[in-house]
Amino acid sequence: MPTTPDPERFDGLLMTLAQQCEGGIEELLGSFFGFLQRKTDFYTGTGASKAEELVMTQFKKYQAVAQQIKQQQIEKEKRKAERKAKEQEEAEKKQKLEEKSKDEPKIKEITDEEAELLQEEIDEAKKNAMTEDGDAKEADKKKDEPVKKDDDEEEEDEKDKGKLMPNSGNGADLPNYRWTQTLSEVEIRIPFDVKFDLKGRDLVVEIGKKHIKAGLKGHPPVLDGEMYNSIKMEESTWCIVDKRTLLINLEKLNQMEWWSRIVTTDPEINTKKITPENSKLSDLDGETRAMVEKMMYDQRQKEMGLPTSDEQKKQDVLKKFMEQHPEMDFSKCKFN
């Protein structure tokens, strides 16, 4: 069974050719069609109409692909703008509620009926407090006890020493560039200190499945190395913003993990300190959101020296078994 040719197998060769064409795309196309004229019978062997038909077929094919990718980028930016507008709207509502609560009088006069209902609630609260008093005292006792960490947790803390704290976008602010991330994508912004408006031909940008290279043509690259993990190349894009900044969007292949760095030679961030926004979690489907929330809960439990959800389940099963078999002596047993 014949294999499908890799569409990217000539990218390195063509990129080298494109970088040497100072006249841009016009010179690049001229070089290609000039090669066909000098070295082949493309124009005369198949007839002018057939040659033009072949060219237009390939042009329309990749034009459709480019338009589809551009539309996806527009839709992605639209979704980001909608999320930002929603966050702004919610912030404004919250601010209005806070301002309204400040304007309300601190002491309100209530009716006799409201007073009776209030007294019933107070009595009920007292009753519940009495029944839960024993549990509360036990919980306070446990709270005051020093938290002991096992060897694995101490080892994990040692590994995190020296790592960077995540920035507001769950990424890092490095000397030459800034990056942020969500569970599904990574955004990289590389500013260039130049005195002219950047064009595509001024930059060198190579994005592979697990390798990235980006920088100003004729200068050492800002990014060049193996990435933290693989990406979806067909959904990753780059463009120039504010005439001086290169913006790269990478779509993660594994959309259930946080990256600790972009390339393996960069300093790492402490992914345990990442705090994803609720608005981001709400964008996930039910199953994925449940998994993420479980991960966040388990991480908080570990930081407080408390059992994770899985460990708690094991303890509950063990406790139930011990209650069902009081005749057995578990005092000398050690449970992991």
N, C-alpha and C positions, 0 to 999 in steps of 0.2 A: 504494500500500500504506500503510494508516494506521500512524502511529508510536505507540509505547507512551508514555503520559504519564510525565513525570519524577516519581517519588514524592516528591522532595525540593523540588519547585518552590515549595511554600508554607511551607517550614520557617522562613524568615526572618520571615514574617508571623505564623505561629503562635507562634514563640519570643517575639516582641514581646508578643503577647497573654498568653502564659503568665507572662512576667515581671511583668506588671501585675496578675495575679490573686494578691493577698496570701493568699487563702484556699486556695491550692494547687490540686490537681487537681479537687476538688469544685467550686470556683468556676469553673474553666475549663470543665468539662463543663456546669455550669449556664448559663454564658454562651452556649455553643454550642446547647444544646437550647432555651434561651429565644429565641435568634435564629430558630430554626426555627418556634417557636410564633408569634412576632410578625410575621415577614416572609414565611412560606410557609404552605401548606396541608398540610404534612407529616403532621400528626396526624389531620386530618379528610379530606383528599383521597383517600388510599389506604386508609383504614380503620385502626383501632388495631392490629389483628393484623398487617397488612402492614408498618406502620411499625416495630413491635417486631421483626418478622422481619428487616427491613433492618438495624436497629441491631445485633442479635445476630449476624448474618452477618459484619459488619465486625469486631465485637468478637472473635469466635472466630478470625477470620482472623489478626488481629494479635496475639492472645494466643498462638497457635501459634508465630508468628515470634519473639516475645519469649522464650517458653520454650525454643525451639531455641538462640537466642543465649546464654541463661543456661546451658544445658547445655554449650555449647561452652566458655564461660568456666570452668565447673566442671571440665571435662576438662582444660583448659589448666593450671589451678591444680594439678590432680592430677598431671599430668605433671611440673610443676616440683617438686612435693613429692617425687615418686619419684626425680627426678634428684638432688635435694638429699640424700635418704636414701642413695642409692647412693654419692654422693661422700663422705658421712660414714662409710659402711661401709668404703670403700676407704681412707680416712684412718686409721681405727681399725686395719685390717689392717696398714697400713704401719707404724704406731706399734708394734704388737705385734712385728712382725718386727725392728724396730730395737732394741727392748728385749731381745728374745731374743738377738740377735747380740752385744749388750753383755755378756750373762751368760755367753756361751760362752768357754772358755779361749782365750787368744791362741796358745798352742803346743799342738799335738796330736801324739801319737805315732802313727806310721803303720806298717803292716805291710810286709814285704819286697816283696810283690806290688805294693802301692801305691807303694812307692819306685821299683820298676822302671818302672811306668807313668809316674810323674812324671818320671824321667830321660829316657824316650823323648819326652815332650812338650817337655822343655827342649831336647833335641837337635834336634827338628823346628823349634822356634821359632828356634834359632840359624841353622839352614839357611835358613829363610825370610828371616831378618834380613839374611843375607849377600847374598841375591839381590835384596833390595829396598833395599840400602844406597845404591845410586846414585840411585834414585828419591827416597829420603828426603832425601839431600843437596840434590838439585835443588829439592825442595819447600821446604826450609829457606831456600835461597837466595832463592827467590821471595817467601817470607814476610817476609824481612828487607828486601826492596826497598820503598821508599816507594810508597804507593798513590796513583795519579794519578787525578783525577776529570776527566771531560770537561766541556765547557761546559754541557751539558744538566743534568748532575747538580748542578753548582754553582748553576745557576739554580733547580733544585728545592729545594735547601737554603735558598736565599735566601727562597723563597716560604714555607717552613715556619717561618722565624724569627718569634717573637712568638706562635705558636699554643700553646694550652694542652696540657699533658700529660693523656692520658686518665686518668679515675679507675679504680678497681678493676673497675667494670662497663663499661669501654670507652666511657664517656660523659664528663660534666663535672659538677662541683659549683659551681653558680652562686649568686650572692647570694640569689636569691628561689626557686630550685628546683633539684632534682637530677635528672639523667637518665642512664639506662644503656641499653645496646643489645646485641642479638645480631644475626646476619646477617638474621634474619627479623622482628624486632620491636623496638620502642622502648618503654621504660617511663619515665614522668615522674611525679615526686612533688613536689607543691606544698604545703608546710606553711603554715597560716594562724594568725597570732597573735591568736586570739579567745578570749573568756571563756565561750563557749557551745558546745554540741555542734552541729556543722554538719549541716544538712539539704540535700537536693537543691535546694530552693527558694532557699537562701541563695547558690547559686553560679550563675555564668554560664559554660556550657561549650558551645562550638560547634566541631564537628570536621568539616571539609570534606575534599575529596580532596587538596588541597594548601594548606589554610589552617586555622589553629587559633586559637581565642580562649578563654581560661580565666581566671577570677578571681572575686573576691567581689562579689556584687551591690552596686551603689552605690559601688564603688571602682574605681580604674584597673585594667585587667586585668594579670595577671602575664605572660601570654603573649598576643600578638596580632600575627599576621603570616603571611607566606608561609613554608611549611615547606621544608626542604632538598630533599625529593622527595615524590612522591605516595604515598598509603597506600590500603589497602583499607578503605573506610569501614564496610562491613557487618561486618567482623571487628575493628573498633576499639571499645573500651569505656572507660567511666570509672566510678569509684565513690569513696566516702568511706571511709578507713581511719583507725583510731585516733581517730575523732570530730573530728579537726582537720586531716587531710591529704587532699588530692585526689590520687587515683591514676589516671593515664591510660595505657592500653595502646594503642599504635598498631601495626598490622600493615603492614609495608612492602610496597609493590607490587613493587619490585625487591629480591629477597632474596639478591642477590649483591654487595652493596655496603655499606660502612660510612658512616654519616652523620657529618659533621664538626660539625654543630650542628642544633638543632631548627628555629629560624626564622632567616631570612637576616640578621636584625639582631643575632644573638647572636655572641659570640666563638667562633672555630673551635678544635677540637682537632686535634692532629697525628695523623691516621689511620695514619701509618706506624708509630707507636708502639703501636698496638693489638696485643694478644697474646691471641687467643681461646683459651679453655680446651679441652683435649683432649676433655673430656666433651661440650662443645658440638659439636665436629667429629664425634664418634661418632654424633650424632643425625641427621646428614645422609645422604642416599643416596650410593651409591658415586661416581656421576659428579660430583655437586656437591662432595663432599668432596675429590675429586681436583683439581678446579679451585681450591678454596680453598687446599689445601696447595701447589699450584703458585704461587699468588699470594704466599703467605707465604714460600716458598723464594726467589722472584724478588726480593721486597722485602729479604730478608736479604742476598742477593748484591749488590744495589745499594748497601746501606749499607756493605758491606765493599769496594766498588769492584771486585767480581768480575762476570763475565758471567752474565746470566740464563739460564734453561734454553733459551729460543729462541736466544739468541746463542751458547750453547755448541754447540747442534746445528749452527748455521751454520759455526762454527769447525771442528767435526769433519768436516763434508762437505768444506770447503775443504782441510783437512789431507790427507784421503784422496785428493782430486783431485791435489794436489801430489805425493803419493807415487807415484801412478799415472803421472805425467808428469814424471819427473826431467829430461827434456831441455828443459823450458821454464824460463825465467828469471823468477821472481816478485819479484826483489829491488827492482824499481822500482815495484811495484804497491802501491796504497793501498787497503786493504779497510775498509769501514764495518761 
